[in-house]
Amino acid sequence: MNRKNEDTELDLLTPQEVCNLLGGITQKTLREWNINHRYKKTLSPIRFTHKVVRYERKNIIEFINKCKSNY
């Protein structure tokens, strides 16, 4: 029932989960989008180490909505 704590916690996704959420793209495509995509700032990963990378669910949903609005 403590809604405030739920809002402050980050809902982090692994790169594989993000790929599935984005329609089954490969991790190579995800890396490419992190470098060259028009909305790469929205996609922005959180890097804990060079091997441990996570993405916020709200950013992924916003990225999908921005991409849909253009096409």
C-alpha positions as CSV (number, residue, x, y, z in Angstrom):
1,M,0.0,0.0,0.0
2,N,3.0,2.3,0.1
3,R,2.7,3.8,-3.3
4,K,5.5,6.3,-2.8
5,N,8.1,3.6,-2.5
6,E,6.9,1.9,-5.7
7,D,7.3,5.2,-7.7
8,T,10.8,5.8,-6.5
9,E,12.0,2.3,-7.3
10,L,13.3,1.8,-10.8
11,D,11.8,-1.0,-12.9
12,L,15.0,-2.2,-14.6
13,L,15.1,-4.5,-17.6
14,T,17.9,-6.6,-19.0
15,P,18.9,-6.0,-22.7
16,Q,17.2,-9.3,-23.7
17,E,13.9,-8.2,-22.1
18,V,14.2,-4.9,-23.9
19,C,14.7,-6.7,-27.2
20,N,11.6,-8.8,-26.6
21,L,9.6,-5.7,-25.6
22,L,10.7,-3.9,-28.8
23,G,9.3,-6.6,-31.0
24,G,12.0,-9.2,-31.1
25,I,15.0,-7.2,-32.3
26,T,18.5,-8.5,-31.7
27,Q,20.9,-7.2,-29.1
28,K,23.2,-6.0,-32.0
29,T,20.3,-3.9,-33.3
30,L,19.7,-2.5,-29.8
31,R,23.4,-1.5,-29.5
32,E,23.2,0.2,-32.9
33,W,20.1,2.1,-31.8
34,N,21.9,3.2,-28.6
35,I,24.5,4.8,-30.9
36,N,22.7,6.1,-34.0
37,H,18.9,6.2,-33.4
38,R,17.0,9.5,-33.5
39,Y,15.7,9.0,-30.0
40,K,18.8,7.5,-28.4
41,K,18.5,9.8,-25.4
42,T,15.2,8.3,-24.6
43,L,16.5,4.8,-24.9
44,S,19.6,5.6,-22.7
45,P,20.9,2.5,-20.8
46,I,22.1,2.5,-17.2
47,R,25.5,1.0,-17.0
48,F,26.6,-0.5,-13.7
49,T,29.7,-2.0,-15.3
50,H,30.8,-2.6,-18.9
51,K,29.0,-6.0,-18.8
52,V,26.0,-5.1,-16.6
53,V,23.6,-2.8,-18.5
54,R,20.0,-2.2,-17.6
55,Y,17.2,-0.1,-19.1
56,E,14.3,1.6,-17.3
57,R,10.9,0.3,-18.3
58,K,9.3,3.8,-18.5
59,N,12.1,5.0,-20.9
60,I,11.4,2.0,-23.2
61,I,7.7,2.7,-23.2
62,E,8.4,6.4,-24.0
63,F,10.8,5.3,-26.8
64,I,8.1,3.1,-28.3
65,N,5.5,5.8,-28.2
66,K,7.9,8.4,-29.8
67,C,8.7,6.0,-32.6
68,K,5.0,5.2,-33.2
69,S,4.0,8.9,-33.3
70,N,6.3,9.5,-36.3
71,Y,5.0,6.6,-38.5
